[in-house]
């Protein structure tokens, strides 16, 4: 009879341990699901920001190209004869 009492105690302790373990496992699983959902949300937000930055970079590159073309035109004008100068003619 003594063995039966010990066996019942072990079974009860194992059932309590298993119940606690399952409860903790479900809690951690829920937390993991929340974290994965938040990660997905942040990844989506990051993609939006990346698209915004790519668009802004394209705008700045286009603006830079306009300035470069304008600068090249000014340099060509500098190389052409300046019609505002008076030519000095030596006789």
mmCIF file as gemmi writes it, N, C-alpha and C atoms, coordinates in Angstrom:
data_model
loop_
_atom_site.group_PDB
_atom_site.id
_atom_site.type_symbol
_atom_site.label_atom_id
_atom_site.label_alt_id
_atom_site.label_comp_id
_atom_site.label_asym_id
_atom_site.label_entity_id
_atom_site.label_seq_id
_atom_site.pdbx_PDB_ins_code
_atom_site.Cartn_x
_atom_site.Cartn_y
_atom_site.Cartn_z
_atom_site.occupancy
_atom_site.B_iso_or_equiv
_atom_site.pdbx_formal_charge
_atom_site.auth_seq_id
_atom_site.auth_asym_id
_atom_site.pdbx_PDB_model_num
ATOM 1 N N . UNK Axp A 1 ? 0.813 -1.181 0 1 0 ? 1 A 1
ATOM 2 C CA . UNK Axp A 1 ? 0 0 0 1 0 ? 1 A 1
ATOM 3 C C . UNK Axp A 1 ? 0.865 1.257 0 1 0 ? 1 A 1
ATOM 4 N N . UNK Axp A 2 ? 1.981 1.116 0.649 1 0 ? 2 A 1
ATOM 5 C CA . UNK Axp A 2 ? 2.881 2.261 0.675 1 0 ? 2 A 1
ATOM 6 C C . UNK Axp A 2 ? 3.351 2.612 -0.727 1 0 ? 2 A 1
ATOM 7 N N . UNK Axp A 3 ? 3.622 1.619 -1.535 1 0 ? 3 A 1
ATOM 8 C CA . UNK Axp A 3 ? 4.048 1.868 -2.906 1 0 ? 3 A 1
ATOM 9 C C . UNK Axp A 3 ? 2.956 2.56 -3.716 1 0 ? 3 A 1
ATOM 10 N N . UNK Axp A 4 ? 1.71 2.192 -3.455 1 0 ? 4 A 1
ATOM 11 C CA . UNK Axp A 4 ? 0.611 2.835 -4.175 1 0 ? 4 A 1
ATOM 12 C C . UNK Axp A 4 ? 0.539 4.32 -3.849 1 0 ? 4 A 1
ATOM 13 N N . UNK Axp A 5 ? 0.773 4.672 -2.627 1 0 ? 5 A 1
ATOM 14 C CA . UNK Axp A 5 ? 0.756 6.074 -2.213 1 0 ? 5 A 1
ATOM 15 C C . UNK Axp A 5 ? 1.869 6.865 -2.888 1 0 ? 5 A 1
ATOM 16 N N . UNK Axp A 6 ? 3.037 6.251 -2.944 1 0 ? 6 A 1
ATOM 17 C CA . UNK Axp A 6 ? 4.175 6.908 -3.607 1 0 ? 6 A 1
ATOM 18 C C . UNK Axp A 6 ? 3.886 7.053 -5.089 1 0 ? 6 A 1
ATOM 19 N N . UNK Axp A 7 ? 3.342 6.002 -5.675 1 0 ? 7 A 1
ATOM 20 C CA . UNK Axp A 7 ? 3.029 6.025 -7.1 1 0 ? 7 A 1
ATOM 21 C C . UNK Axp A 7 ? 1.991 7.114 -7.392 1 0 ? 7 A 1
ATOM 22 N N . UNK Axp A 8 ? 0.985 7.254 -6.56 1 0 ? 8 A 1
ATOM 23 C CA . UNK Axp A 8 ? -0.04 8.279 -6.746 1 0 ? 8 A 1
ATOM 24 C C . UNK Axp A 8 ? 0.562 9.671 -6.607 1 0 ? 8 A 1
ATOM 25 N N . UNK Axp A 9 ? 1.452 9.841 -5.658 1 0 ? 9 A 1
ATOM 26 C CA . UNK Axp A 9 ? 2.116 11.134 -5.467 1 0 ? 9 A 1
ATOM 27 C C . UNK Axp A 9 ? 2.953 11.48 -6.685 1 0 ? 9 A 1
ATOM 28 N N . UNK Axp A 10 ? 3.691 10.523 -7.211 1 0 ? 10 A 1
ATOM 29 C CA . UNK Axp A 10 ? 4.53 10.747 -8.395 1 0 ? 10 A 1
ATOM 30 C C . UNK Axp A 10 ? 3.653 11.107 -9.579 1 0 ? 10 A 1
ATOM 31 N N . UNK Axp A 11 ? 2.574 10.369 -9.756 1 0 ? 11 A 1
ATOM 32 C CA . UNK Axp A 11 ? 1.659 10.653 -10.87 1 0 ? 11 A 1
ATOM 33 C C . UNK Axp A 11 ? 1.062 12.047 -10.714 1 0 ? 11 A 1
ATOM 34 N N . UNK Axp A 12 ? 0.623 12.382 -9.518 1 0 ? 12 A 1
ATOM 35 C CA . UNK Axp A 12 ? 0.047 13.711 -9.281 1 0 ? 12 A 1
ATOM 36 C C . UNK Axp A 12 ? 1.083 14.798 -9.512 1 0 ? 12 A 1
ATOM 37 N N . UNK Axp A 13 ? 2.306 14.583 -9.046 1 0 ? 13 A 1
ATOM 38 C CA . UNK Axp A 13 ? 3.369 15.568 -9.244 1 0 ? 13 A 1
ATOM 39 C C . UNK Axp A 13 ? 3.687 15.724 -10.728 1 0 ? 13 A 1
ATOM 40 N N . UNK Axp A 14 ? 3.734 14.615 -11.456 1 0 ? 14 A 1
ATOM 41 C CA . UNK Axp A 14 ? 3.999 14.676 -12.891 1 0 ? 14 A 1
ATOM 42 C C . UNK Axp A 14 ? 2.88 15.39 -13.631 1 0 ? 14 A 1
ATOM 43 N N . UNK Axp A 15 ? 1.629 15.144 -13.203 1 0 ? 15 A 1
ATOM 44 C CA . UNK Axp A 15 ? 0.502 15.822 -13.834 1 0 ? 15 A 1
ATOM 45 C C . UNK Axp A 15 ? 0.562 17.325 -13.58 1 0 ? 15 A 1
ATOM 46 N N . UNK Axp A 16 ? 0.917 17.713 -12.363 1 0 ? 16 A 1
ATOM 47 C CA . UNK Axp A 16 ? 1.056 19.138 -12.039 1 0 ? 16 A 1
ATOM 48 C C . UNK Axp A 16 ? 2.203 19.731 -12.841 1 0 ? 16 A 1
ATOM 49 N N . UNK Axp A 17 ? 3.326 19.015 -12.893 1 0 ? 17 A 1
ATOM 50 C CA . UNK Axp A 17 ? 4.486 19.483 -13.654 1 0 ? 17 A 1
ATOM 51 C C . UNK Axp A 17 ? 4.119 19.635 -15.129 1 0 ? 17 A 1
ATOM 52 N N . UNK Axp A 18 ? 3.441 18.632 -15.681 1 0 ? 18 A 1
ATOM 53 C CA . UNK Axp A 18 ? 3.05 18.684 -17.09 1 0 ? 18 A 1
ATOM 54 C C . UNK Axp A 18 ? 2.079 19.837 -17.347 1 0 ? 18 A 1
ATOM 55 N N . UNK Axp A 19 ? 1.14 20.034 -16.451 1 0 ? 19 A 1
ATOM 56 C CA . UNK Axp A 19 ? 0.182 21.119 -16.61 1 0 ? 19 A 1
ATOM 57 C C . UNK Axp A 19 ? 0.897 22.47 -16.573 1 0 ? 19 A 1
ATOM 58 N N . UNK Axp A 20 ? 1.828 22.634 -15.643 1 0 ? 20 A 1
ATOM 59 C CA . UNK Axp A 20 ? 2.605 23.871 -15.568 1 0 ? 20 A 1
ATOM 60 C C . UNK Axp A 20 ? 3.437 24.063 -16.827 1 0 ? 20 A 1
ATOM 61 N N . UNK Axp A 21 ? 4.047 22.992 -17.273 1 0 ? 21 A 1
ATOM 62 C CA . UNK Axp A 21 ? 4.883 23.036 -18.475 1 0 ? 21 A 1
ATOM 63 C C . UNK Axp A 21 ? 4.046 23.422 -19.69 1 0 ? 21 A 1
ATOM 64 N N . UNK Axp A 22 ? 2.887 22.816 -19.831 1 0 ? 22 A 1
ATOM 65 C CA . UNK Axp A 22 ? 2.013 23.123 -20.965 1 0 ? 22 A 1
ATOM 66 C C . UNK Axp A 22 ? 1.542 24.573 -20.89 1 0 ? 22 A 1
ATOM 67 N N . UNK Axp A 23 ? 1.211 25.036 -19.697 1 0 ? 23 A 1
ATOM 68 C CA . UNK Axp A 23 ? 0.784 26.42 -19.532 1 0 ? 23 A 1
ATOM 69 C C . UNK Axp A 23 ? 1.894 27.39 -19.94 1 0 ? 23 A 1
ATOM 70 N N . UNK Axp A 24 ? 3.105 27.117 -19.503 1 0 ? 24 A 1
ATOM 71 C CA . UNK Axp A 24 ? 4.23 27.978 -19.877 1 0 ? 24 A 1
ATOM 72 C C . UNK Axp A 24 ? 4.509 27.898 -21.368 1 0 ? 24 A 1
ATOM 73 N N . UNK Axp A 25 ? 4.411 26.71 -21.919 1 0 ? 25 A 1
ATOM 74 C CA . UNK Axp A 25 ? 4.644 26.537 -23.356 1 0 ? 25 A 1
ATOM 75 C C . UNK Axp A 25 ? 3.637 27.35 -24.164 1 0 ? 25 A 1
ATOM 76 N N . UNK Axp A 26 ? 2.376 27.302 -23.782 1 0 ? 26 A 1
ATOM 77 C CA . UNK Axp A 26 ? 1.355 28.073 -24.474 1 0 ? 26 A 1
ATOM 78 C C . UNK Axp A 26 ? 1.575 29.576 -24.311 1 0 ? 26 A 1
ATOM 79 N N . UNK Axp A 27 ? 2.035 29.998 -23.122 1 0 ? 27 A 1
ATOM 80 C CA . UNK Axp A 27 ? 2.318 31.408 -22.894 1 0 ? 27 A 1
ATOM 81 C C . UNK Axp A 27 ? 3.447 31.869 -23.828 1 0 ? 27 A 1
ATOM 82 N N . UNK Axp A 28 ? 4.524 31.093 -23.907 1 0 ? 28 A 1
ATOM 83 C CA . UNK Axp A 28 ? 5.656 31.45 -24.759 1 0 ? 28 A 1
ATOM 84 C C . UNK Axp A 28 ? 5.274 31.411 -26.228 1 0 ? 28 A 1
ATOM 85 N N . UNK Axp A 29 ? 4.427 30.44 -26.582 1 0 ? 29 A 1
ATOM 86 C CA . UNK Axp A 29 ? 3.972 30.356 -27.969 1 0 ? 29 A 1
ATOM 87 C C . UNK Axp A 29 ? 3.17 31.607 -28.327 1 0 ? 29 A 1
ATOM 88 N N . UNK Axp A 30 ? 2.318 32.055 -27.415 1 0 ? 30 A 1
ATOM 89 C CA . UNK Axp A 30 ? 1.543 33.28 -27.641 1 0 ? 30 A 1
ATOM 90 C C . UNK Axp A 30 ? 2.44 34.497 -27.771 1 0 ? 30 A 1
ATOM 91 N N . UNK Axp A 31 ? 3.442 34.587 -26.901 1 0 ? 31 A 1
ATOM 92 C CA . UNK Axp A 31 ? 4.382 35.706 -26.984 1 0 ? 31 A 1
ATOM 93 C C . UNK Axp A 31 ? 5.154 35.682 -28.302 1 0 ? 31 A 1
ATOM 94 N N . UNK Axp A 32 ? 5.558 34.498 -28.716 1 0 ? 32 A 1
ATOM 95 C CA . UNK Axp A 32 ? 6.283 34.37 -29.983 1 0 ? 32 A 1
ATOM 96 C C . UNK Axp A 32 ? 5.406 34.82 -31.145 1 0 ? 32 A 1
ATOM 97 N N . UNK Axp A 33 ? 4.143 34.429 -31.125 1 0 ? 33 A 1
ATOM 98 C CA . UNK Axp A 33 ? 3.221 34.842 -32.186 1 0 ? 33 A 1
ATOM 99 C C . UNK Axp A 33 ? 3.075 36.359 -32.219 1 0 ? 33 A 1
ATOM 100 N N . UNK Axp A 34 ? 2.98 36.987 -31.051 1 0 ? 34 A 1
ATOM 101 C CA . UNK Axp A 34 ? 2.889 38.451 -30.979 1 0 ? 34 A 1
ATOM 102 C C . UNK Axp A 34 ? 4.144 39.097 -31.558 1 0 ? 34 A 1
ATOM 103 N N . UNK Axp A 35 ? 5.301 38.545 -31.212 1 0 ? 35 A 1
ATOM 104 C CA . UNK Axp A 35 ? 6.565 39.103 -31.707 1 0 ? 35 A 1
ATOM 105 C C . UNK Axp A 35 ? 6.693 38.918 -33.217 1 0 ? 35 A 1
ATOM 106 N N . UNK Axp A 36 ? 6.304 37.769 -33.72 1 0 ? 36 A 1
ATOM 107 C CA . UNK Axp A 36 ? 6.365 37.553 -35.168 1 0 ? 36 A 1
ATOM 108 C C . UNK Axp A 36 ? 5.422 38.501 -35.902 1 0 ? 36 A 1
ATOM 109 N N . UNK Axp A 37 ? 4.257 38.758 -35.322 1 0 ? 37 A 1
ATOM 110 C CA . UNK Axp A 37 ? 3.319 39.706 -35.927 1 0 ? 37 A 1
ATOM 111 C C . UNK Axp A 37 ? 3.921 41.103 -35.941 1 0 ? 37 A 1
ATOM 112 N N . UNK Axp A 38 ? 4.565 41.496 -34.857 1 0 ? 38 A 1
ATOM 113 C CA . UNK Axp A 38 ? 5.198 42.825 -34.788 1 0 ? 38 A 1
ATOM 114 C C . UNK Axp A 38 ? 6.356 42.925 -35.774 1 0 ? 38 A 1
ATOM 115 N N . UNK Axp A 39 ? 7.121 41.857 -35.901 1 0 ? 39 A 1
ATOM 116 C CA . UNK Axp A 39 ? 8.232 41.843 -36.866 1 0 ? 39 A 1
ATOM 117 C C . UNK Axp A 39 ? 7.695 42.027 -38.283 1 0 ? 39 A 1
ATOM 118 N N . UNK Axp A 40 ? 6.623 41.321 -38.621 1 0 ? 40 A 1
ATOM 119 C CA . UNK Axp A 40 ? 6.02 41.455 -39.949 1 0 ? 40 A 1
ATOM 120 C C . UNK Axp A 40 ? 5.536 42.885 -40.182 1 0 ? 40 A 1
ATOM 121 N N . UNK Axp A 41 ? 4.935 43.475 -39.16 1 0 ? 41 A 1
ATOM 122 C CA . UNK Axp A 41 ? 4.462 44.853 -39.257 1 0 ? 41 A 1
ATOM 123 C C . UNK Axp A 41 ? 5.626 45.816 -39.502 1 0 ? 41 A 1
ATOM 124 N N . UNK Axp A 42 ? 6.708 45.634 -38.776 1 0 ? 42 A 1
ATOM 125 C CA . UNK Axp A 42 ? 7.876 46.503 -38.943 1 0 ? 42 A 1
ATOM 126 C C . UNK Axp A 42 ? 8.544 46.311 -40.296 1 0 ? 42 A 1
ATOM 127 N N . UNK Axp A 43 ? 8.583 45.074 -40.776 1 0 ? 43 A 1
ATOM 128 C CA . UNK Axp A 43 ? 9.151 44.816 -42.101 1 0 ? 43 A 1
ATOM 129 C C . UNK Axp A 43 ? 8.335 45.519 -43.173 1 0 ? 43 A 1
ATOM 130 N N . UNK Axp A 44 ? 7.004 45.482 -43.055 1 0 ? 44 A 1
ATOM 131 C CA . UNK Axp A 44 ? 6.136 46.166 -43.998 1 0 ? 44 A 1
ATOM 132 C C . UNK Axp A 44 ? 6.385 47.673 -43.954 1 0 ? 44 A 1
ATOM 133 N N . UNK Axp A 45 ? 6.502 48.216 -42.742 1 0 ? 45 A 1
ATOM 134 C CA . UNK Axp A 45 ? 6.771 49.646 -42.571 1 0 ? 45 A 1
ATOM 135 C C . UNK Axp A 45 ? 8.133 50.004 -43.169 1 0 ? 45 A 1
ATOM 136 N N . UNK Axp A 46 ? 9.109 49.149 -42.981 1 0 ? 46 A 1
ATOM 137 C CA . UNK Axp A 46 ? 10.439 49.382 -43.526 1 0 ? 46 A 1
ATOM 138 C C . UNK Axp A 46 ? 10.411 49.398 -45.05 1 0 ? 46 A 1
ATOM 139 N N . UNK Axp A 47 ? 9.618 48.51 -45.65 1 0 ? 47 A 1
ATOM 140 C CA . UNK Axp A 47 ? 9.488 48.506 -47.101 1 0 ? 47 A 1
ATOM 141 C C . UNK Axp A 47 ? 8.891 49.812 -47.604 1 0 ? 47 A 1
ATOM 142 N N . UNK Axp A 48 ? 7.888 50.332 -46.879 1 0 ? 48 A 1
ATOM 143 C CA . UNK Axp A 48 ? 7.3 51.628 -47.253 1 0 ? 48 A 1
ATOM 144 C C . UNK Axp A 48 ? 8.338 52.735 -47.187 1 0 ? 48 A 1
ATOM 145 N N . UNK Axp A 49 ? 9.101 52.755 -46.108 1 0 ? 49 A 1
ATOM 146 C CA . UNK Axp A 49 ? 10.143 53.774 -45.97 1 0 ? 49 A 1
ATOM 147 C C . UNK Axp A 49 ? 11.188 53.638 -47.062 1 0 ? 49 A 1
ATOM 148 N N . UNK Axp A 50 ? 11.558 52.411 -47.378 1 0 ? 50 A 1
ATOM 149 C CA . UNK Axp A 50 ? 12.555 52.181 -48.417 1 0 ? 50 A 1
ATOM 150 C C . UNK Axp A 50 ? 12.05 52.721 -49.758 1 0 ? 50 A 1
ATOM 151 N N . UNK Axp A 51 ? 10.774 52.49 -50.058 1 0 ? 51 A 1
ATOM 152 C CA . UNK Axp A 51 ? 10.205 53.003 -51.302 1 0 ? 51 A 1
ATOM 153 C C . UNK Axp A 51 ? 10.214 54.534 -51.302 1 0 ? 51 A 1
ATOM 154 N N . UNK Axp A 52 ? 9.879 55.146 -50.176 1 0 ? 52 A 1
ATOM 155 C CA . UNK Axp A 52 ? 9.912 56.606 -50.077 1 0 ? 52 A 1
ATOM 156 C C . UNK Axp A 52 ? 11.328 57.138 -50.293 1 0 ? 52 A 1
ATOM 157 N N . UNK Axp A 53 ? 12.304 56.486 -49.683 1 0 ? 53 A 1
ATOM 158 C CA . UNK Axp A 53 ? 13.688 56.93 -49.84 1 0 ? 53 A 1
ATOM 159 C C . UNK Axp A 53 ? 14.181 56.712 -51.268 1 0 ? 53 A 1
ATOM 160 N N . UNK Axp A 54 ? 13.786 55.616 -51.892 1 0 ? 54 A 1
ATOM 161 C CA . UNK Axp A 54 ? 14.173 55.377 -53.287 1 0 ? 54 A 1
ATOM 162 C C . UNK Axp A 54 ? 13.597 56.455 -54.193 1 0 ? 54 A 1
ATOM 163 N N . UNK Axp A 55 ? 12.347 56.832 -53.944 1 0 ? 55 A 1
ATOM 164 C CA . UNK Axp A 55 ? 11.725 57.892 -54.74 1 0 ? 55 A 1
ATOM 165 C C . UNK Axp A 55 ? 12.451 59.222 -54.524 1 0 ? 55 A 1
ATOM 166 N N . UNK Axp A 56 ? 12.796 59.523 -53.289 1 0 ? 56 A 1
ATOM 167 C CA . UNK Axp A 56 ? 13.512 60.778 -52.992 1 0 ? 56 A 1
ATOM 168 C C . UNK Axp A 56 ? 14.898 60.775 -53.621 1 0 ? 56 A 1
ATOM 169 N N . UNK Axp A 57 ? 15.568 59.641 -53.579 1 0 ? 57 A 1
ATOM 170 C CA . UNK Axp A 57 ? 16.894 59.537 -54.199 1 0 ? 57 A 1
ATOM 171 C C . UNK Axp A 57 ? 16.777 59.771 -55.699 1 0 ? 57 A 1
ATOM 172 N N . UNK Axp A 58 ? 15.75 59.206 -56.335 1 0 ? 58 A 1
ATOM 173 C CA . UNK Axp A 58 ? 15.542 59.415 -57.77 1 0 ? 58 A 1
ATOM 174 C C . UNK Axp A 58 ? 15.308 60.894 -58.072 1 0 ? 58 A 1
ATOM 175 N N . UNK Axp A 59 ? 14.519 61.582 -57.233 1 0 ? 59 A 1
ATOM 176 C CA . UNK Axp A 59 ? 14.3 63.022 -57.404 1 0 ? 59 A 1
ATOM 177 C C . UNK Axp A 59 ? 15.607 63.79 -57.317 1 0 ? 59 A 1
ATOM 178 N N . UNK Axp A 60 ? 16.415 63.473 -56.309 1 0 ? 60 A 1
ATOM 179 C CA . UNK Axp A 60 ? 17.683 64.182 -56.127 1 0 ? 60 A 1
ATOM 180 C C . UNK Axp A 60 ? 18.65 63.888 -57.267 1 0 ? 60 A 1
ATOM 181 N N . UNK Axp A 61 ? 18.662 62.661 -57.759 1 0 ? 61 A 1
ATOM 182 C CA . UNK Axp A 61 ? 19.533 62.337 -58.891 1 0 ? 61 A 1
ATOM 183 C C . UNK Axp A 61 ? 19.105 63.1 -60.138 1 0 ? 61 A 1
ATOM 184 N N . UNK Axp A 62 ? 17.786 63.228 -60.369 1 0 ? 62 A 1
ATOM 185 C CA . UNK Axp A 62 ? 17.291 63.991 -61.514 1 0 ? 62 A 1
ATOM 186 C C . UNK Axp A 62 ? 17.665 65.461 -61.381 1 0 ? 62 A 1
ATOM 187 N N . UNK Axp A 63 ? 17.518 65.991 -60.173 1 0 ? 63 A 1
ATOM 188 C CA . UNK Axp A 63 ? 17.89 67.379 -59.927 1 0 ? 63 A 1
ATOM 189 C C . UNK Axp A 63 ? 19.39 67.574 -60.143 1 0 ? 63 A 1
ATOM 190 N N . UNK Axp A 64 ? 20.183 66.639 -59.674 1 0 ? 64 A 1
ATOM 191 C CA . UNK Axp A 64 ? 21.63 66.699 -59.866 1 0 ? 64 A 1
ATOM 192 C C . UNK Axp A 64 ? 21.968 66.671 -61.357 1 0 ? 64 A 1
ATOM 193 N N . UNK Axp A 65 ? 21.251 65.86 -62.113 1 0 ? 65 A 1
ATOM 194 C CA . UNK Axp A 65 ? 21.487 65.773 -63.556 1 0 ? 65 A 1
ATOM 195 C C . UNK Axp A 65 ? 21.172 67.112 -64.222 1 0 ? 65 A 1
ATOM 196 N N . UNK Axp A 66 ? 20.083 67.752 -63.801 1 0 ? 66 A 1
ATOM 197 C CA . UNK Axp A 66 ? 19.742 69.075 -64.365 1 0 ? 66 A 1
ATOM 198 C C . UNK Axp A 66 ? 20.843 70.087 -64.064 1 0 ? 66 A 1
ATOM 199 N N . UNK Axp A 67 ? 21.355 70.07 -62.824 1 0 ? 67 A 1
ATOM 200 C CA . UNK Axp A 67 ? 22.43 70.999 -62.475 1 0 ? 67 A 1
ATOM 201 C C . UNK Axp A 67 ? 23.696 70.696 -63.268 1 0 ? 67 A 1
ATOM 202 N N . UNK Axp A 68 ? 23.977 69.427 -63.472 1 0 ? 68 A 1
ATOM 203 C CA . UNK Axp A 68 ? 25.182 69.05 -64.22 1 0 ? 68 A 1
ATOM 204 C C . UNK Axp A 68 ? 25.073 69.515 -65.661 1 0 ? 68 A 1
ATOM 205 N N . UNK Axp A 69 ? 23.909 69.312 -66.278 1 0 ? 69 A 1
ATOM 206 C CA . UNK Axp A 69 ? 23.713 69.755 -67.662 1 0 ? 69 A 1
ATOM 207 C C . UNK Axp A 69 ? 23.814 71.272 -67.726 1 0 ? 69 A 1
ATOM 208 N N . UNK Axp A 70 ? 23.186 71.97 -66.783 1 0 ? 70 A 1
ATOM 209 C CA . UNK Axp A 70 ? 23.254 73.436 -66.755 1 0 ? 70 A 1
ATOM 210 C C . UNK Axp A 70 ? 24.697 73.905 -66.591 1 0 ? 70 A 1
ATOM 211 N N . UNK Axp A 71 ? 25.432 73.247 -65.721 1 0 ? 71 A 1
ATOM 212 C CA . UNK Axp A 71 ? 26.833 73.6 -65.491 1 0 ? 71 A 1
ATOM 213 C C . UNK Axp A 71 ? 27.662 73.368 -66.75 1 0 ? 71 A 1
ATOM 214 N N . UNK Axp A 72 ? 27.398 72.256 -67.455 1 0 ? 72 A 1
ATOM 215 C CA . UNK Axp A 72 ? 28.125 71.966 -68.696 1 0 ? 72 A 1
ATOM 216 C C . UNK Axp A 72 ? 27.84 73.039 -69.745 1 0 ? 72 A 1
ATOM 217 N N . UNK Axp A 73 ? 26.594 73.485 -69.827 1 0 ? 73 A 1
ATOM 218 C CA . UNK Axp A 73 ? 26.24 74.538 -70.782 1 0 ? 73 A 1
ATOM 219 C C . UNK Axp A 73 ? 26.959 75.825 -70.428 1 0 ? 73 A 1
ATOM 220 N N . UNK Axp A 74 ? 27.026 76.173 -69.165 1 0 ? 74 A 1
ATOM 221 C CA . UNK Axp A 74 ? 27.74 77.381 -68.747 1 0 ? 74 A 1
ATOM 222 C C . UNK Axp A 74 ? 29.221 77.281 -69.084 1 0 ? 74 A 1
ATOM 223 N N . UNK Axp A 75 ? 29.818 76.103 -68.909 1 0 ? 75 A 1
ATOM 224 C CA . UNK Axp A 75 ? 31.231 75.94 -69.246 1 0 ? 75 A 1
ATOM 225 C C . UNK Axp A 75 ? 31.456 76.114 -70.742 1 0 ? 75 A 1
ATOM 226 N N . UNK Axp A 76 ? 30.52 75.624 -71.542 1 0 ? 76 A 1
ATOM 227 C CA . UNK Axp A 76 ? 30.651 75.799 -72.994 1 0 ? 76 A 1
ATOM 228 C C . UNK Axp A 76 ? 30.54 77.275 -73.348 1 0 ? 76 A 1
ATOM 229 N N . UNK Axp A 77 ? 29.635 77.985 -72.663 1 0 ? 77 A 1
ATOM 230 C CA . UNK Axp A 77 ? 29.499 79.425 -72.91 1 0 ? 77 A 1
ATOM 231 C C . UNK Axp A 77 ? 30.789 80.151 -72.546 1 0 ? 77 A 1
ATOM 232 N N . UNK Axp A 78 ? 31.454 79.704 -71.487 1 0 ? 78 A 1
ATOM 233 C CA . UNK Axp A 78 ? 32.703 80.344 -71.073 1 0 ? 78 A 1
ATOM 234 C C . UNK Axp A 78 ? 33.789 80.147 -72.122 1 0 ? 78 A 1
ATOM 235 N N . UNK Axp A 79 ? 33.755 79.057 -72.854 1 0 ? 79 A 1
ATOM 236 C CA . UNK Axp A 79 ? 34.774 78.773 -73.853 1 0 ? 79 A 1
ATOM 237 C C . UNK Axp A 79 ? 34.499 79.51 -75.167 1 0 ? 79 A 1
ATOM 238 N N . UNK Axp A 80 ? 33.26 79.886 -75.39 1 0 ? 80 A 1
ATOM 239 C CA . UNK Axp A 80 ? 32.932 80.592 -76.63 1 0 ? 80 A 1
ATOM 240 C C . UNK Axp A 80 ? 33.387 82.045 -76.509 1 0 ? 80 A 1
ATOM 241 N N . UNK Axp A 81 ? 33.572 82.691 -77.647 1 0 ? 81 A 1
ATOM 242 C CA . UNK Axp A 81 ? 34.024 84.096 -77.592 1 0 ? 81 A 1
ATOM 243 C C . UNK Axp A 81 ? 33.011 84.95 -76.84 1 0 ? 81 A 1
ATOM 244 N N . UNK Axp A 82 ? 33.529 85.825 -76.053 1 0 ? 82 A 1
ATOM 245 C CA . UNK Axp A 82 ? 32.683 86.703 -75.267 1 0 ? 82 A 1
ATOM 246 C C . UNK Axp A 82 ? 32.405 87.951 -76.092 1 0 ? 82 A 1
ATOM 247 N N . UNK Axp A 83 ? 31.169 88.165 -76.446 1 0 ? 83 A 1
ATOM 248 C CA . UNK Axp A 83 ? 30.809 89.27 -77.321 1 0 ? 83 A 1
ATOM 249 C C . UNK Axp A 83 ? 30.75 90.6 -76.586 1 0 ? 83 A 1
ATOM 250 N N . UNK Axp A 84 ? 30.881 90.58 -75.3 1 0 ? 84 A 1
ATOM 251 C CA . UNK Axp A 84 ? 30.854 91.841 -74.555 1 0 ? 84 A 1
ATOM 252 C C . UNK Axp A 84 ? 32.237 92.485 -74.501 1 0 ? 84 A 1
ATOM 253 N N . UNK Axp A 85 ? 33.269 91.715 -74.84 1 0 ? 85 A 1
ATOM 254 C CA . UNK Axp A 85 ? 34.615 92.3 -74.818 1 0 ? 85 A 1
ATOM 255 C C . UNK Axp A 85 ? 34.856 93.067 -76.132 1 0 ? 85 A 1
ATOM 256 N N . UNK Axp A 86 ? 35.63 94.082 -75.989 1 0 ? 86 A 1
ATOM 257 C CA . UNK Axp A 86 ? 36.013 94.844 -77.17 1 0 ? 86 A 1
ATOM 258 C C . UNK Axp A 86 ? 37.313 94.281 -77.68 1 0 ? 86 A 1
ATOM 259 N N . UNK Axp A 87 ? 37.292 93.92 -78.957 1 0 ? 87 A 1
ATOM 260 C CA . UNK Axp A 87 ? 38.513 93.408 -79.567 1 0 ? 87 A 1
ATOM 261 C C . UNK Axp A 87 ? 39.498 94.542 -79.745 1 0 ? 87 A 1
ATOM 262 N N . UNK Axp A 88 ? 40.721 94.248 -79.369 1 0 ? 88 A 1
ATOM 263 C CA . UNK Axp A 88 ? 41.767 95.235 -79.536 1 0 ? 88 A 1
ATOM 264 C C . UNK Axp A 88 ? 42.471 94.936 -80.873 1 0 ? 88 A 1
ATOM 265 N N . UNK Axp A 89 ? 42.429 95.913 -81.705 1 0 ? 89 A 1
ATOM 266 C CA . UNK Axp A 89 ? 43.056 95.744 -83.005 1 0 ? 89 A 1
ATOM 267 C C . UNK Axp A 89 ? 44.333 96.564 -83.004 1 0 ? 89 A 1
ATOM 268 N N . UNK Axp A 90 ? 45.415 95.925 -83.359 1 0 ? 90 A 1
ATOM 269 C CA . UNK Axp A 90 ? 46.709 96.615 -83.39 1 0 ? 90 A 1
ATOM 270 C C . UNK Axp A 90 ? 47.027 96.889 -84.858 1 0 ? 90 A 1
ATOM 271 N N . UNK Axp A 91 ? 47.348 98.176 -85.175 1 0 ? 91 A 1
ATOM 272 C CA . UNK Axp A 91 ? 47.668 98.552 -86.549 1 0 ? 91 A 1
ATOM 273 C C . UNK Axp A 91 ? 49.117 98.679 -86.744 1 0 ? 91 A 1
